[in-house]
Amino acid sequence: MRYLVWLAAALVPTMAFACAADAPNERSNRRTGGGVKPSSAVAPPTDSANPANSINPVKRTWDFTKRFSLLRYDGRAGCDNDAAKFEQLVADYNGRVNSFLSGPTDPKKLNLERKNYVRQVLGTDRDIDSYLNVYSETGQSSPDGSVPSLAQDICRAKLQRYSLLAIREGLKAMGRVYPDMAEVAPALAKANAAIARVGDEKAIQKFVSANRTASLAQVRMKPPLTRNAEWEKGLLDGFKRLVPGENVLKLHLYSANWYVHKNEVTSYPEYRQIGAWVATKRSDGSCWINGIDLWQNYVGNGFERGEYKLGQAPKQILCENV
């Protein structure tokens, strides 16, 4: 009996040592994930667009709605690469929407943002009308106004078409994010009708050219404000020196008297000016109205001989209307 008690007492430290040796391994497994994992463990969902935040549907939705809105097209860069620029814009936009919809979302956050997106959808009604109005007026000009080049007018018309296409892409995406948003369908129908009205690039060029032709037919050369043989001869000679390659058809003075500019403080004259419209025909058979001015500086005891300078930018006119 004494032997058994002694043996039990000897074994207690050994068992305690063994348990203490196993404890660090157990803690290490808990910290590092060591050991055998349950066979039912599943990796959290990921989002290729933002892997770091994809496991949280709420954060994914907040990040998306913070940046998501109806697509807009910014054509300030010009028209050289409009088609390629627009295609890339749409691809990037739809790629972000696809990435969001392919992962978990938070319905509560989407519902909170719904009113904001409904306002955007309803706002397209005004935007579509605005783009169509600009398009319909492109190529038109007043008889006295400046006339952009044909390339500039076509560029302007094309930008309206791309703006309408962008609205349509945005509405389609909104319908995917909010399939039950009733406001999307009528707005999308209006965008499609506007795009059909504008047509393709050939239709744009035809429409703009027709507008320009109609405006050109209204241009007339104004009658002279006075007749002065000396002024007319000097202005005509000055114009021929400055523009030697054009055939002068008519010259009408648009100055009835000298315009004299005086110093605001001393009231002394600084310079004076007269000018005329000049109708010409170019080598290509087109006719234009030009401006020519004579500027004379005041030199103390009178005005100097002065300098002839081209005035207003040339404006095309039908030759039969000169």
C-alpha positions in Angstrom: 0.0 0.0 0.0 2.8 2.4 0.9 4.4 1.6 -2.5 1.2 2.5 -4.4 1.0 5.9 -2.6 4.6 6.6 -3.4 4.1 5.7 -7.0 1.1 8.0 -7.4 3.0 10.9 -5.9 5.9 10.4 -8.3 3.6 10.4 -11.3 1.8 13.7 -10.6 4.7 16.0 -11.6 5.3 14.0 -14.8 1.6 14.4 -15.9 1.7 18.1 -15.0 4.8 18.6 -17.1 3.2 16.8 -20.1 0.1 19.0 -19.9 2.1 22.1 -19.7 4.2 21.1 -22.7 1.0 20.6 -24.7 -0.6 23.9 -23.8 1.6 26.2 -26.0 0.9 24.1 -29.0 -2.8 24.4 -28.4 -2.6 28.1 -28.0 -0.5 28.4 -31.1 -3.0 26.5 -33.1 -5.7 28.9 -32.0 -3.7 31.9 -33.0 -2.3 30.7 -36.3 -5.1 28.5 -37.5 -3.0 25.4 -37.2 -4.5 22.1 -36.9 -7.2 20.3 -38.8 -9.9 22.6 -40.2 -13.5 21.5 -40.4 -14.4 20.0 -43.8 -17.4 22.4 -44.1 -15.3 25.7 -44.1 -16.0 27.9 -47.1 -13.8 30.8 -48.4 -15.5 34.3 -48.2 -16.9 35.8 -51.4 -14.5 38.0 -53.3 -15.0 40.9 -55.7 -12.4 41.3 -58.5 -13.0 45.1 -58.6 -12.2 45.6 -54.9 -11.0 42.3 -53.3 -10.0 43.9 -50.0 -13.6 45.0 -49.2 -15.6 42.3 -51.0 -16.4 40.2 -48.0 -18.7 42.9 -46.6 -21.9 43.4 -48.7 -22.7 46.7 -46.9 -19.3 48.2 -47.7 -19.4 46.9 -51.3 -22.8 48.7 -51.7 -21.6 51.9 -50.1 -18.5 52.0 -52.3 -20.5 51.4 -55.4 -23.3 53.9 -54.7 -20.7 56.5 -53.8 -19.5 56.5 -57.4 -22.4 55.3 -59.4 -24.6 57.7 -61.3 -26.1 58.0 -64.8 -23.4 58.0 -67.5 -22.5 61.4 -69.0 -20.3 62.1 -72.0 -17.7 64.9 -71.8 -16.8 66.0 -75.3 -14.5 68.8 -74.4 -11.4 66.9 -75.7 -12.7 67.4 -79.3 -13.9 65.1 -82.1 -10.8 63.4 -83.3 -11.4 60.2 -81.4 -15.0 60.5 -80.3 -16.0 56.9 -81.3 -13.1 55.2 -79.6 -13.4 57.4 -76.5 -17.1 56.8 -76.2 -16.8 53.0 -76.5 -14.1 52.9 -73.8 -16.2 55.1 -71.6 -19.2 52.7 -71.9 -17.0 49.6 -71.4 -15.5 50.9 -68.2 -18.9 52.1 -66.9 -20.7 48.7 -67.6 -17.7 46.9 -66.2 -18.1 48.6 -62.8 -21.8 47.8 -62.8 -21.2 44.1 -63.8 -18.6 43.7 -61.0 -21.0 45.1 -58.4 -24.0 43.0 -59.5 -21.8 39.8 -59.5 -21.3 40.0 -55.8 -23.3 40.4 -52.6 -25.2 43.6 -52.1 -27.0 45.4 -49.3 -30.7 46.0 -50.1 -31.0 48.5 -47.3 -28.3 50.8 -48.6 -29.7 50.5 -52.2 -33.1 51.4 -50.9 -31.7 54.5 -49.1 -30.1 55.7 -52.4 -33.2 55.0 -54.5 -34.8 58.5 -54.3 -31.5 60.1 -55.4 -31.4 57.8 -58.5 -35.1 58.4 -59.3 -34.3 62.1 -59.4 -31.5 61.5 -61.8 -33.7 59.3 -64.1 -36.5 62.0 -64.1 -33.9 64.7 -64.9 -33.0 63.0 -68.2 -36.3 64.3 -69.6 -35.0 67.9 -69.5 -31.5 66.8 -70.7 -32.8 64.9 -73.7 -34.8 67.9 -74.8 -31.7 70.2 -74.4 -29.5 67.9 -76.5 -32.1 67.7 -79.2 -32.6 71.5 -79.3 -28.8 72.1 -79.7 -28.7 69.5 -82.4 -31.6 71.0 -84.3 -30.0 74.4 -84.3 -26.5 73.3 -85.3 -25.6 74.7 -88.7 -28.0 77.6 -88.4 -26.7 81.2 -88.2 -28.0 84.7 -88.3 -27.2 86.7 -91.4 -25.0 89.0 -89.4 -23.5 86.4 -87.1 -20.2 84.5 -87.3 -20.3 81.1 -89.1 -18.3 78.2 -87.7 -16.6 75.8 -90.1 -18.6 72.8 -91.4 -16.2 70.6 -89.3 -17.0 72.5 -86.2 -20.8 72.3 -86.8 -20.6 68.5 -87.4 -18.5 68.1 -84.3 -21.1 69.9 -82.2 -23.9 67.8 -83.6 -22.0 64.6 -83.0 -21.4 65.6 -79.4 -25.2 65.8 -78.9 -25.6 62.3 -80.3 -22.9 60.9 -78.0 -24.5 62.6 -75.0 -27.9 61.0 -75.8 -26.2 57.6 -76.2 -24.5 58.0 -72.8 -27.9 58.8 -71.2 -29.3 55.6 -72.7 -26.4 53.5 -71.4 -26.9 55.0 -67.9 -30.6 54.3 -67.9 -30.0 50.7 -69.0 -27.6 50.3 -66.1 -30.0 51.9 -63.7 -32.6 49.4 -64.7 -30.2 46.5 -63.9 -29.4 47.9 -60.5 -33.0 48.6 -59.7 -35.1 46.2 -61.9 -38.3 47.5 -60.3 -37.7 51.2 -60.8 -40.8 52.1 -62.9 -39.3 55.5 -64.0 -36.6 53.9 -66.1 -38.8 52.6 -68.9 -40.4 55.8 -70.1 -37.1 57.7 -69.8 -35.3 55.0 -71.8 -38.1 55.1 -74.5 -37.6 58.9 -74.8 -33.8 58.5 -75.1 -34.2 55.8 -77.9 -36.6 58.1 -79.8 -34.2 61.0 -79.6 -31.3 58.9 -80.8 -33.4 57.6 -83.7 -34.3 61.2 -84.6 -30.6 62.2 -84.8 -29.5 59.1 -86.8 -26.0 58.0 -87.6 -23.0 60.1 -88.7 -24.1 60.3 -92.3 -27.5 61.6 -91.3 -25.8 64.2 -89.0 -23.7 65.5 -91.9 -26.7 65.7 -94.2 -28.8 67.5 -91.6 -26.1 70.0 -90.6 -25.3 70.8 -94.3 -28.9 71.5 -95.0 -29.1 73.9 -92.0 -26.0 75.7 -93.2 -27.3 76.0 -96.8 -30.6 77.4 -95.5 -28.8 80.0 -93.4 -26.4 80.9 -96.2 -29.3 81.7 -98.4 -30.3 84.5 -96.0 -27.0 86.3 -96.1 -26.9 89.6 -97.9 -24.4 92.4 -98.3 -25.5 95.5 -96.4 -25.9 98.7 -98.4 -23.3 101.5 -97.9 -23.8 104.0 -95.2 -22.3 106.7 -97.3 -20.3 107.3 -100.5 -16.8 108.7 -100.4 -14.6 108.1 -103.5 -11.3 108.8 -101.6 -12.1 106.5 -98.7 -13.4 103.8 -101.1 -10.2 103.9 -103.2 -7.9 103.8 -100.2 -9.8 100.9 -98.6 -9.9 99.0 -101.9 -6.2 99.4 -102.5 -5.5 98.3 -98.9 -7.6 95.2 -99.2 -6.0 94.2 -102.5 -2.6 94.4 -100.9 -3.7 92.3 -97.9 -5.7 89.8 -99.9 -4.2 89.6 -103.3 -5.7 86.3 -104.4 -9.4 87.3 -104.4 -11.5 89.1 -107.1 -13.3 92.1 -105.6 -16.9 92.4 -106.6 -18.2 95.2 -104.4 -17.1 97.6 -101.6 -19.6 99.2 -99.3 -18.6 101.7 -96.6 -19.9 100.8 -93.2 -18.6 104.1 -91.7 -20.6 107.3 -92.4 -17.9 109.4 -90.6 -14.6 108.9 -88.8 -14.9 107.1 -85.5 -12.6 109.0 -83.1 -11.4 107.4 -79.9 -10.5 109.9 -77.1 -8.5 109.4 -73.9 -10.9 108.9 -71.0 -8.9 111.3 -68.7 -7.6 114.1 -71.0 -10.2 113.8 -73.8 -7.5 114.2 -76.4 -7.9 112.0 -79.5 -5.8 108.8 -79.6 -6.8 107.4 -83.0 -9.6 107.3 -85.6 -11.0 104.6 -87.8 -13.2 104.0 -90.9 -14.0 100.7 -92.7 -15.9 98.9 -95.4 -17.4 95.6 -96.3 -15.8 94.0 -99.4 -17.5 91.2 -101.4 -15.1 88.9 -103.2 -15.0 85.7 -105.3 -12.3 83.1 -104.5 -10.6 80.8 -107.0 -13.0 78.0 -106.0 -16.0 80.0 -107.2 -17.3 80.8 -103.6 -18.2 84.3 -102.6 -17.4 86.0 -99.3 -17.9 89.2 -97.4 -14.8 90.6 -95.7 -14.0 93.6 -93.6 -11.2 96.2 -94.1 -10.4 99.1 -91.8 -8.1 102.1 -91.8 -6.6 103.1 -88.5 -4.8 106.4 -88.0 -3.1 107.4 -84.7 -3.1 111.0 -83.5 0.5 112.4 -83.4 -0.1 115.8 -81.7 -0.8 118.1 -84.6 -3.0 115.7 -86.6 -3.5 112.1 -87.6 -0.8 110.0 -89.4 -1.4 108.3 -92.7 -2.4 105.2 -90.8 -2.5 101.4 -91.5 -5.0 99.2 -93.3 -6.1 96.1 -91.3 -8.5 93.3 -92.1 -11.7 93.7 -90.0 -14.4 91.1 -89.4 -13.8 87.5 -90.2 -14.9 86.5 -93.8 -18.5 85.4 -94.1 -19.7 83.3 -97.0 -22.5 84.5 -99.2 -24.1 83.1 -102.3 -22.7 84.8 -105.3 -26.1 85.6 -106.7 -26.9 87.5 -103.4 -23.9 89.9 -103.6 
